[in-house]
Amino acid sequence: MSRLKLPPYQRKKNSGGNLYRKSCPPSYLLPFSEMTSVPSTNIPNLPVGCVPLDNQVAGHTFQAGEMGILRENDGTILKPAAKPLCGAHPSLVALRDLVPEYRGTQKLFVGDRYVDFMKLVDATDGMLEPCIMDVKIGARTWDPLATEEKRAAEEQKYLACKKALGLCIPGFQVYHLGTGRIKRYSKDYGKKLNEKTVRDALRIFLNADSGLCRALLVQLLSGLWAIQKWARTQKTLRLYSSSVLLVYDARRLRSSLQSKRKISKDYGKKLNEKTVRDALRIFLNADSGLCRALLVQLLSGLWAIQKWARTQKTLRLYSSSVLLVYDARRLRSSLQSKRKIRALLVQLLSGLWAIQKWARTQKTLRLYSSSVLLVYDARRLRNPIQSYQKIQRSHSTQNNYDEDLKEIRDKYTFMLHRMCAMEKKEWATVKMIDFAHAFPADEDSPDTNYLFGIENLVKMFEDFLKECE
């Protein structure tokens, strides 16, 4: 079987030709342009609804001509199973909160063959500007079954970092806070790092040009401390070439930093047509979503000014300003109330739609005097329901409830997934990944190889935290 030659996937949108992909079964065709913004002249046939993961920073990628990770539109990823899939083991229960959520396995037709995939929750799900770093843990990255050639090759990779710190950085991507542009650092950059410069790489990843963010460090350290605690106590596994994935949302970091200080004119001078919208979002506290009530109140004033400016012919204004003012405490209260009520409705509808789907398809039962039980916790709705203004609508050709509800149902998976993401208070996470080279321990002792690397990674982040005190 010839090896698939695949091109880079980080190119301009819709630059490819008239491409098609096959689903499973391979007889069903769908235009490539409708499925992904990853153009290619030689992309393999992928299952319908799947696209190459565009923010993969390390490991096997389509860019390198290998079988990479796929992304689905439900907030999950599909990772090729490099080794035979194994069942769960009781000793691994402690790892459940430290790894991406597992959603089972799938066998899909990719290219010209069937491939086993693991379905995992995407750690970047809901993030608008995901910054991602892959940190490989352990001075030794070859497993006991590796050949002499493999061992020799692994020993020479990332030599300075692995020897001094027991870790290395195969790749990362970061959104610059000032420009909003993304920059990617490959394994070639990581191979040049040493004990000193690896700290500089971490600072680049943390957007520390204008200072470290304590809130970000605490969130990342909470995950690193949990992994460190597990590594110090577990004695059943030996992990080789396993990684820790550091993820945070640069959009939320920008908002967090700006909320603690006034935006100066120096910041304003750097804005352009794109980033000025980000500045407005920061002002509107839009990291968790825009508030319609706030926008309507501000627009009512802006529309009045616009109307005046369109009709008046007597004045010429130079260096005149428009002052936008609102009460953040009132905004916070309004958003919390509306989010909770909307989240409640979505949760109740999820159950009702499931019952509706069953009732429409089942033909074996006839139910009489059967009920549907609706239950929710009123304590979770702490904000007064009266503050939520119910939208009054009428049946007409412009206001069709049936059509609206049908559209909501069609987009339900996406909506629920986005709602959950909006409710998240945390905007940074750490997960253990890559267990293809995990082996059972030969002796009753901690994995010193893995522990050496994770201890040093934790220490570097703790040092960063001290700078914030």
TAFEN-V262039 format. One record per residue. N is the residue number from 0. RES is the residue in one small letter. PSI is psi as a letter, one per 20 degrees, with the letter a starting at -180 (999 if undefined). Layout:
((N,RES,PSI) (N,RES,PSI))
This chain:
((0,m,p) (1,s,q) (2,r,p) (3,l,p) (4,k,o) (5,l,q) (6,p,r) (7,p,q) (8,y,j) (9,q,m) (10,r,r) (11,k,q) (12,k,p) (13,n,k) (14,s,i) (15,g,r) (16,g,b) (17,n,n) (18,l,q) (19,y,q) (20,r,q) (21,k,q) (22,s,a) (23,c,o) (24,p,q) (25,p,j) (26,s,i) (27,y,p) (28,l,q) (29,l,p) (30,p,p) (31,f,h) (32,s,h) (33,e,i) (34,m,h) (35,t,q) (36,s,j) (37,v,n) (38,p,q) (39,s,q) (40,t,i) (41,n,k) (42,i,q) (43,p,r) (44,n,p) (45,l,q) (46,p,q) (47,v,p) (48,g,i) (49,c,q) (50,v,q) (51,p,q) (52,l,o) (53,d,i) (54,n,k) (55,q,p) (56,v,i) (57,a,r) (58,g,a) (59,h,p) (60,t,q) (61,f,h) (62,q,h) (63,a,j) (64,g,k) (65,e,r) (66,m,o) (67,g,a) (68,i,q) (69,l,q) (70,r,p) (71,e,r) (72,n,j) (73,d,j) (74,g,j) (75,t,r) (76,i,q) (77,l,o) (78,k,p) (79,p,p) (80,a,o) (81,a,h) (82,k,r) (83,p,p) (84,l,p) (85,c,q) (86,g,r) (87,a,q) (88,h,p) (89,p,h) (90,s,i) (91,l,j) (92,v,h) (93,a,i) (94,l,i) (95,r,g) (96,d,i) (97,l,i) (98,v,r) (99,p,q) (100,e,p) (101,y,p) (102,r,k) (103,g,a) (104,t,q) (105,q,q) (106,k,o) (107,l,q) (108,f,o) (109,v,p) (110,g,d) (111,d,k) (112,r,r) (113,y,p) (114,v,p) (115,d,p) (116,f,q) (117,m,p) (118,k,p) (119,l,q) (120,v,p) (121,d,p) (122,a,h) (123,t,j) (124,d,p) (125,g,i) (126,m,p) (127,l,h) (128,e,m) (129,p,p) (130,c,p) (131,i,p) (132,m,p) (133,d,o) (134,v,o) (135,k,p) (136,i,p) (137,g,p) (138,a,h) (139,r,p) (140,t,j) (141,w,q) (142,d,r) (143,p,h) (144,l,j) (145,a,q) (146,t,r) (147,e,h) (148,e,g) (149,k,g) (150,r,g) (151,a,g) (152,a,g) (153,e,h) (154,e,h) (155,q,i) (156,k,p) (157,y,l) (158,l,g) (159,a,g) (160,c,g) (161,k,h) (162,k,g) (163,a,h) (164,l,i) (165,g,k) (166,l,r) (167,c,r) (168,i,n) (169,p,h) (170,g,q) (171,f,r) (172,q,q) (173,v,p) (174,y,p) (175,h,p) (176,l,h) (177,g,g) (178,t,h) (179,g,j) (180,r,q) (181,i,q) (182,k,p) (183,r,p) (184,y,p) (185,s,a) (186,k,h) (187,d,h) (188,y,g) (189,g,h) (190,k,i) (191,k,i) (192,l,q) (193,n,a) (194,e,h) (195,k,g) (196,t,i) (197,v,h) (198,r,h) (199,d,h) (200,a,g) (201,l,h) (202,r,h) (203,i,g) (204,f,h) (205,l,j) (206,n,l) (207,a,k) (208,d,g) (209,s,k) (210,g,q) (211,l,q) (212,c,o) (213,r,g) (214,a,g) (215,l,g) (216,l,g) (217,v,g) (218,q,g) (219,l,g) (220,l,h) (221,s,h) (222,g,g) (223,l,h) (224,w,h) (225,a,g) (226,i,g) (227,q,g) (228,k,g) (229,w,g) (230,a,h) (231,r,h) (232,t,h) (233,q,q) (234,k,j) (235,t,i) (236,l,q) (237,r,o) (238,l,p) (239,y,p) (240,s,k) (241,s,q) (242,s,r) (243,v,p) (244,l,o) (245,l,p) (246,v,p) (247,y,r) (248,d,o) (249,a,h) (250,r,g) (251,r,h) (252,l,g) (253,r,g) (254,s,g) (255,s,g) (256,l,g) (257,q,h) (258,s,i) (259,k,i) (260,r,q) (261,k,q) (262,i,o) (263,s,r) (264,k,h) (265,d,h) (266,y,g) (267,g,h) (268,k,h) (269,k,i) (270,l,q) (271,n,a) (272,e,h) (273,k,g) (274,t,i) (275,v,h) (276,r,h) (277,d,h) (278,a,g) (279,l,h) (280,r,h) (281,i,g) (282,f,h) (283,l,j) (284,n,l) (285,a,j) (286,d,h) (287,s,j) (288,g,q) (289,l,q) (290,c,o) (291,r,g) (292,a,g) (293,l,g) (294,l,g) (295,v,g) (296,q,g) (297,l,g) (298,l,h) (299,s,h) (300,g,g) (301,l,h) (302,w,h) (303,a,g) (304,i,g) (305,q,g) (306,k,g) (307,w,g) (308,a,h) (309,r,h) (310,t,h) (311,q,q) (312,k,j) (313,t,h) (314,l,q) (315,r,o) (316,l,p) (317,y,p) (318,s,k) (319,s,q) (320,s,r) (321,v,p) (322,l,o) (323,l,p) (324,v,p) (325,y,r) (326,d,o) (327,a,h) (328,r,h) (329,r,h) (330,l,g) (331,r,g) (332,s,g) (333,s,g) (334,l,g) (335,q,g) (336,s,g) (337,k,h) (338,r,g) (339,k,h) (340,i,g) (341,r,g) (342,a,h) (343,l,g) (344,l,g) (345,v,g) (346,q,g) (347,l,g) (348,l,h) (349,s,g) (350,g,g) (351,l,g) (352,w,h) (353,a,g) (354,i,g) (355,q,g) (356,k,g) (357,w,g) (358,a,h) (359,r,h) (360,t,h) (361,q,q) (362,k,j) (363,t,i) (364,l,q) (365,r,o) (366,l,p) (367,y,p) (368,s,k) (369,s,q) (370,s,r) (371,v,p) (372,l,o) (373,l,p) (374,v,p) (375,y,r) (376,d,o) (377,a,h) (378,r,h) (379,r,i) (380,l,m) (381,r,h) (382,n,q) (383,p,p) (384,i,h) (385,q,h) (386,s,i) (387,y,o) (388,q,o) (389,k,p) (390,i,p) (391,q,p) (392,r,q) (393,s,q) (394,h,p) (395,s,r) (396,t,h) (397,q,h) (398,n,n) (399,n,o) (400,y,g) (401,d,g) (402,e,g) (403,d,g) (404,l,h) (405,k,g) (406,e,h) (407,i,g) (408,r,g) (409,d,h) (410,k,j) (411,y,g) (412,t,g) (413,f,g) (414,m,g) (415,l,g) (416,h,g) (417,r,h) (418,m,g) (419,c,h) (420,a,h) (421,m,h) (422,e,i) (423,k,p) (424,k,h) (425,e,q) (426,w,j) (427,a,q) (428,t,r) (429,v,p) (430,k,q) (431,m,p) (432,i,r) (433,d,n) (434,f,k) (435,a,h) (436,h,l) (437,a,p) (438,f,q) (439,p,q) (440,a,q) (441,d,h) (442,e,q) (443,d,m) (444,s,q) (445,p,r) (446,d,n) (447,t,h) (448,n,g) (449,y,g) (450,l,h) (451,f,g) (452,g,g) (453,i,h) (454,e,g) (455,n,h) (456,l,g) (457,v,g) (458,k,g) (459,m,g) (460,f,h) (461,e,h) (462,d,g) (463,f,g) (464,l,h) (465,k,h) (466,e,h) (467,c,i) (468,e,999))
